[in-house]
Amino acid sequence: MQKKLSTDHKRAWIAFMVGHAVLTRMIDKELTSRGLPTLDIYDVLLTLEDAPERRLMMSQLADRVLLSRSGITRLVDRLEKDGLVERMACPNDRRALYARLTDKGLALRKSAWPAYQTVVCEIFAEKITEEEARVMTSAIMKTMDDQPTCLFHGMPSCGE
């Protein structure tokens, strides 16, 4: 039996997908204009900060951030060149590599948080009420009930 989306569900899905794309582009543009790293970089730094010993195997990191596996490899390459992350061999599996957050990466993540918070407030939070935020969170979380909570690394602090 083929299921069919209601008009309201279709609109909600489109709003979610388009909204995510538009908002992340707007936030990245504003962050870049302030000389800050983009959301994908912040996501990697925060994910590693929350990990035991500030390190994860590359495959674990790819599972926890919002990038493709190939995207995470390229991003970690850039972060390593900038001294924000270092790769380390896994002692138990010579084929596996860890990505570990350096002190420089941790300092950047911490120093970026106040501006990130301001930008997200300006572009997102100031446009919706507290009640709308709670409803949105509840609705989205319902759709993700079978996903590991590590996807929400740091919630509710998100890096404070």
C-alpha positions as CSV (number, residue, x, y, z in Angstrom):
1,M,0.0,0.0,0.0
2,Q,1.4,3.4,-1.0
3,K,1.3,6.1,1.6
4,K,0.5,9.6,0.6
5,L,1.6,12.9,2.3
6,S,-1.1,15.2,3.4
7,T,-0.8,18.8,2.2
8,D,0.2,20.0,5.7
9,H,2.9,17.2,6.0
10,K,4.2,18.0,2.6
11,R,4.5,21.7,3.4
12,A,6.1,20.9,6.8
13,W,8.7,18.7,5.0
14,I,9.5,21.3,2.4
15,A,9.7,24.1,5.0
16,F,12.1,21.9,7.1
17,M,14.3,21.1,4.2
18,V,14.4,24.5,2.6
19,G,14.6,26.3,5.9
20,H,17.6,24.2,7.0
21,A,19.4,25.0,3.7
22,V,18.6,28.7,3.8
23,L,19.3,29.2,7.5
24,T,22.6,27.4,7.4
25,R,23.7,29.4,4.4
26,M,22.7,32.6,6.1
27,I,24.4,31.7,9.3
28,D,27.6,30.6,7.5
29,K,27.7,33.8,5.6
30,E,27.4,35.9,8.7
31,L,30.0,33.8,10.6
32,T,32.4,34.1,7.7
33,S,31.9,37.9,7.5
34,R,32.9,38.0,11.2
35,G,36.0,36.0,10.6
36,L,34.7,32.9,12.3
37,P,34.7,29.3,11.1
38,T,31.5,27.9,9.4
39,L,29.0,25.7,11.1
40,D,30.6,22.5,9.7
41,I,33.9,23.3,11.3
42,Y,32.3,24.3,14.6
43,D,30.3,21.0,14.5
44,V,33.5,19.0,14.2
45,L,35.3,20.9,16.9
46,L,32.4,20.6,19.3
47,T,31.9,16.9,18.5
48,L,35.5,16.2,19.3
49,E,35.4,18.3,22.4
50,D,32.6,16.2,23.7
51,A,34.3,12.9,23.0
52,P,36.4,11.0,25.5
53,E,40.0,12.3,25.4
54,R,38.7,14.7,22.7
55,R,39.2,12.1,20.0
56,L,37.1,9.8,17.8
57,M,37.8,7.4,15.1
58,M,37.2,9.0,11.7
59,S,34.3,6.7,11.1
60,Q,32.7,7.7,14.5
61,L,33.3,11.3,13.7
62,A,31.6,10.9,10.3
63,D,28.6,9.3,12.0
64,R,28.2,12.1,14.5
65,V,28.6,15.2,12.3
66,L,26.3,16.4,9.6
67,L,28.7,15.8,6.7
68,S,29.2,12.9,4.3
69,R,32.1,10.6,5.0
70,S,34.1,12.1,2.1
71,G,33.2,15.5,3.3
72,I,34.5,14.8,6.8
73,T,37.8,13.5,5.4
74,R,38.4,16.7,3.4
75,L,37.3,18.9,6.3
76,V,39.7,17.1,8.8
77,D,42.5,17.5,6.2
78,R,41.9,21.3,6.4
79,L,41.6,21.4,10.1
80,E,44.8,19.4,10.5
81,K,46.6,21.9,8.3
82,D,45.4,24.7,10.5
83,G,46.5,22.8,13.7
84,L,43.0,22.5,15.0
85,V,42.8,18.7,14.8
86,E,45.5,16.0,14.6
87,R,45.2,12.5,13.3
88,M,46.5,9.7,15.4
89,A,47.0,6.0,14.6
90,C,44.7,3.6,16.4
91,P,46.8,1.2,18.4
92,N,44.3,-1.7,18.0
93,D,43.6,-1.3,14.3
94,R,46.4,-0.1,12.0
95,R,43.8,0.7,9.3
96,A,41.9,3.1,11.6
97,L,42.7,6.7,12.4
98,Y,41.6,8.9,15.2
99,A,40.9,12.6,14.8
100,R,41.8,14.5,18.0
101,L,41.0,18.0,19.0
102,T,44.1,20.0,19.7
103,D,44.4,22.7,22.4
104,K,44.3,25.3,19.6
105,G,41.1,23.8,18.2
106,L,39.5,23.8,21.7
107,A,40.5,27.4,22.2
108,L,38.9,28.4,18.8
109,R,35.7,26.5,19.6
110,K,35.4,28.2,23.0
111,S,36.2,31.6,21.7
112,A,33.7,31.3,18.8
113,W,30.7,30.3,21.0
114,P,29.6,33.8,22.0
115,A,29.5,35.1,18.4
116,Y,27.8,31.8,17.2
117,Q,25.2,32.3,19.8
118,T,24.6,35.9,18.7
119,V,24.4,35.0,15.1
120,V,21.9,32.1,15.7
121,C,19.8,34.4,17.9
122,E,19.8,37.1,15.2
123,I,19.0,34.8,12.3
124,F,16.8,32.2,14.0
125,A,15.8,32.5,17.6
126,E,14.6,36.1,17.5
127,K,12.1,35.1,14.7
128,I,10.2,32.5,16.8
129,T,8.7,32.4,20.2
130,E,9.8,30.1,23.1
131,E,6.6,28.1,22.6
132,E,7.3,27.7,18.9
133,A,10.8,26.6,19.7
134,R,9.5,23.9,22.1
135,V,6.9,22.7,19.6
136,M,9.5,22.6,16.8
137,T,12.0,20.7,19.0
138,S,9.3,18.2,20.1
139,A,8.1,17.6,16.5
140,I,11.6,17.1,15.1
141,M,12.7,14.9,18.0
142,K,9.6,12.6,17.5
143,T,10.8,11.9,13.9
144,M,14.3,10.9,15.2
145,D,13.3,8.6,18.0
146,D,15.4,5.8,16.7
147,Q,18.6,7.8,16.2
148,P,21.5,7.8,18.7
149,T,21.5,10.8,21.0
150,C,25.1,11.4,20.3
151,L,23.8,13.3,17.2
152,F,22.9,16.0,19.6
153,H,26.3,16.3,21.2
154,G,26.3,18.8,23.9
155,M,22.5,19.6,24.0
156,P,21.3,21.7,25.6
157,S,24.6,23.5,26.1
158,C,25.7,23.2,22.5
159,G,29.2,24.4,23.4
160,E,28.7,27.0,26.1
